[in-house]
Amino acid sequence: MYNLIYLQKALDDLDELNFYISQDDICAADKMVSSILDAVENLTAFPFIGSSVNERLELRGEYRMIVVTPYLVFYRVIGKNVTIYRVLHSRRYHGALL
C-alpha cells in the first residue's frame, strides 16, 4: 500500500470546487468531492493507474493524472508515497498551474 499526501494547493482546489458547486446544489458538491476522494484513495493500491502527462505538459518529474469527470487529479508517485498536487477542472489550462 502507498501513502497519500495532499499538498495544500490540492486541498484548496477541493475547497474551491466544493464551494463553487454548492452554490447551486449542496448534495452535488458533496457527491463530487466524495467521488474525487474515492478515486484518489484507489491510488493507494494502484498508484500507476493514471496516465502520464509529462509529454503533453513538458514537466520535470513523472506526473500522472486521473480523471474524475469533469475534474483532473494530478499526482506523483515517489517511493511509497502518492502526492496529490492539484485537482483542476478539465476546461482550465492546467499546464501553467502545475
C-alpha positions as a Markdown table, in Angstrom:
| # | Residue | x | y | z |
|---|---|---|---|---|
| 1 | Met | 0.0 | 0.0 | 0.0 |
| 2 | Tyr | 1.1 | 3.5 | -0.8 |
| 3 | Asn | 0.7 | 6.6 | 1.5 |
| 4 | Leu | -1.4 | 9.6 | 0.3 |
| 5 | Ile | 0.0 | 13.1 | 0.7 |
| 6 | Tyr | -2.1 | 16.1 | -0.2 |
| 7 | Leu | -0.3 | 19.3 | -0.9 |
| 8 | Gln | -2.1 | 22.4 | 0.5 |
| 9 | Lys | -2.9 | 23.6 | -3.1 |
| 10 | Ala | -4.8 | 20.4 | -3.8 |
| 11 | Leu | -6.8 | 20.8 | -0.6 |
| 12 | Asp | -7.5 | 24.4 | -1.6 |
| 13 | Asp | -8.7 | 23.1 | -5.0 |
| 14 | Leu | -11.1 | 20.7 | -3.3 |
| 15 | Asp | -12.5 | 23.5 | -1.1 |
| 16 | Glu | -12.9 | 25.8 | -4.1 |
| 17 | Leu | -14.7 | 23.2 | -6.2 |
| 18 | Asn | -16.9 | 22.3 | -3.2 |
| 19 | Phe | -17.8 | 26.0 | -2.7 |
| 20 | Tyr | -18.5 | 26.6 | -6.4 |
| 21 | Ile | -20.7 | 23.6 | -6.9 |
| 22 | Ser | -22.6 | 24.1 | -3.6 |
| 23 | Gln | -23.7 | 27.5 | -4.8 |
| 24 | Asp | -26.2 | 25.5 | -6.9 |
| 25 | Asp | -26.5 | 22.2 | -5.2 |
| 26 | Ile | -25.0 | 21.1 | -1.9 |
| 27 | Cys | -25.7 | 17.4 | -2.5 |
| 28 | Ala | -24.0 | 17.6 | -5.9 |
| 29 | Ala | -21.0 | 19.3 | -4.3 |
| 30 | Asp | -20.7 | 16.6 | -1.6 |
| 31 | Lys | -21.1 | 13.8 | -4.2 |
| 32 | Met | -18.4 | 15.3 | -6.4 |
| 33 | Val | -15.9 | 15.7 | -3.6 |
| 34 | Ser | -16.6 | 12.2 | -2.4 |
| 35 | Ser | -16.1 | 10.8 | -5.9 |
| 36 | Ile | -12.7 | 12.6 | -6.2 |
| 37 | Leu | -11.6 | 11.4 | -2.7 |
| 38 | Asp | -12.7 | 7.8 | -3.5 |
| 39 | Ala | -10.7 | 7.9 | -6.8 |
| 40 | Val | -7.7 | 9.2 | -5.0 |
| 41 | Glu | -8.0 | 6.6 | -2.3 |
| 42 | Asn | -7.7 | 3.9 | -5.1 |
| 43 | Leu | -4.2 | 5.2 | -5.8 |
| 44 | Thr | -3.0 | 3.7 | -2.5 |
| 45 | Ala | -3.5 | 0.3 | -4.1 |
| 46 | Phe | -3.0 | 1.2 | -7.8 |
| 47 | Pro | -0.7 | 4.2 | -8.0 |
| 48 | Phe | 0.2 | 3.9 | -11.6 |
| 49 | Ile | -3.4 | 3.6 | -12.9 |
| 50 | Gly | -3.3 | 7.3 | -14.0 |
| 51 | Ser | -1.9 | 8.3 | -17.3 |
| 52 | Ser | 1.5 | 10.1 | -17.6 |
| 53 | Val | 1.2 | 13.8 | -18.5 |
| 54 | Asn | 4.8 | 14.7 | -19.0 |
| 55 | Glu | 4.9 | 14.7 | -22.8 |
| 56 | Arg | 1.8 | 16.8 | -23.1 |
| 57 | Leu | 2.8 | 19.4 | -20.5 |
| 58 | Glu | 6.6 | 19.3 | -20.7 |
| 59 | Leu | 7.0 | 18.9 | -16.9 |
| 60 | Arg | 10.0 | 17.7 | -14.9 |
| 61 | Gly | 9.4 | 14.6 | -12.9 |
| 62 | Glu | 6.9 | 11.9 | -13.5 |
| 63 | Tyr | 3.4 | 13.5 | -13.1 |
| 64 | Arg | 0.4 | 11.4 | -13.6 |
| 65 | Met | -3.3 | 12.2 | -13.9 |
| 66 | Ile | -6.6 | 10.5 | -13.1 |
| 67 | Val | -9.9 | 11.8 | -14.5 |
| 68 | Val | -13.0 | 12.2 | -12.3 |
| 69 | Thr | -15.2 | 13.9 | -14.8 |
| 70 | Pro | -15.1 | 16.9 | -15.1 |
| 71 | Tyr | -12.0 | 17.2 | -12.9 |
| 72 | Leu | -8.4 | 16.1 | -13.3 |
| 73 | Val | -6.3 | 15.0 | -10.3 |
| 74 | Phe | -2.6 | 15.5 | -10.8 |
| 75 | Tyr | -0.2 | 13.5 | -8.7 |
| 76 | Arg | 3.3 | 12.0 | -8.5 |
| 77 | Val | 4.5 | 8.6 | -7.1 |
| 78 | Ile | 7.7 | 8.9 | -5.2 |
| 79 | Gly | 8.9 | 5.9 | -3.4 |
| 80 | Lys | 5.9 | 4.6 | -1.4 |
| 81 | Asn | 4.1 | 8.0 | -1.4 |
| 82 | Val | 1.4 | 9.3 | -3.8 |
| 83 | Thr | 1.5 | 13.1 | -3.6 |
| 84 | Ile | -1.6 | 14.9 | -4.8 |
| 85 | Tyr | -0.6 | 18.2 | -6.4 |
| 86 | Arg | -3.8 | 19.7 | -7.9 |
| 87 | Val | -7.4 | 19.0 | -8.6 |
| 88 | Leu | -8.5 | 21.1 | -11.6 |
| 89 | His | -11.5 | 21.4 | -13.8 |
| 90 | Ser | -10.7 | 19.9 | -17.2 |
| 91 | Arg | -11.5 | 23.1 | -19.0 |
| 92 | Arg | -8.8 | 25.1 | -17.2 |
| 93 | Tyr | -5.3 | 25.4 | -18.7 |
| 94 | His | -3.5 | 23.2 | -16.3 |
| 95 | Gly | 0.0 | 23.2 | -17.7 |
| 96 | Ala | 0.8 | 26.6 | -16.1 |
| 97 | Leu | -0.9 | 25.6 | -12.8 |
| 98 | Leu | 1.3 | 22.7 | -12.1 |
